[in-house]
Amino acid sequence: MSKLSIISELWDFLKVRKKWWLAPILFFLILLGGLIILTQGSALAPFIYAIF
């Protein structure tokens, strides 16, 4: 199963079930996950982990 199909299924779920309140939560989780992945090997990692 590709990542794009998971995203499209999630989008269809949000449209059909009218669960729009989940969208900001998912966006924040994706943003936070990307931030952790991008800073994993950099010198900024200790400062970002200290924020949370």
matplotlib code that plots the C-alpha trace (Angstrom):
import matplotlib.pyplot as plt

x = [0.0, 1.5, 1.6, -0.5, -3.3, -3.3, -3.5, -6.3, -8.2, -7.8, -9.0, -12.1, -12.8, -12.7, -15.0, -17.6, -17.7, -17.4, -14.6, -12.9, -11.8, -9.2, -7.5, -5.5, -4.5, -3.2, -1.5, 0.3, 1.4, 2.8, 4.6, 6.1, 7.1, 8.8, 10.6, 12.0, 13.1, 14.8, 16.7, 17.6, 21.3, 21.8, 23.1, 19.6, 18.1, 18.8, 17.2, 14.1, 13.7, 14.0, 11.0, 8.8]
y = [0.0, 3.3, 6.4, 8.3, 5.8, 6.2, 10.0, 9.8, 7.3, 9.7, 12.6, 10.6, 9.7, 13.4, 14.4, 11.6, 11.6, 15.4, 15.1, 18.4, 18.9, 16.1, 18.0, 20.5, 17.7, 15.5, 18.5, 19.3, 15.7, 15.5, 18.8, 17.7, 14.4, 16.1, 18.4, 15.6, 13.6, 16.6, 17.7, 14.2, 14.4, 18.2, 20.3, 21.8, 18.5, 19.2, 22.6, 21.3, 18.5, 20.9, 22.9, 19.9]
z = [0.0, -1.0, 1.1, -1.4, -1.2, 2.6, 2.3, -0.3, 2.0, 4.9, 2.8, 1.7, 5.3, 6.3, 3.5, 4.0, 7.8, 8.1, 10.6, 9.8, 13.3, 12.8, 10.0, 12.2, 14.5, 11.7, 10.1, 13.4, 13.8, 10.3, 10.8, 14.1, 12.7, 9.7, 12.0, 14.1, 11.0, 9.5, 12.6, 13.7, 12.7, 13.2, 16.0, 16.4, 17.7, 21.5, 21.3, 19.5, 22.0, 24.8, 23.5, 23.9]

ax = plt.figure().add_subplot(projection="3d")
ax.plot(x, y, z, "-o")
ax.set_aspect("equal")
plt.show()
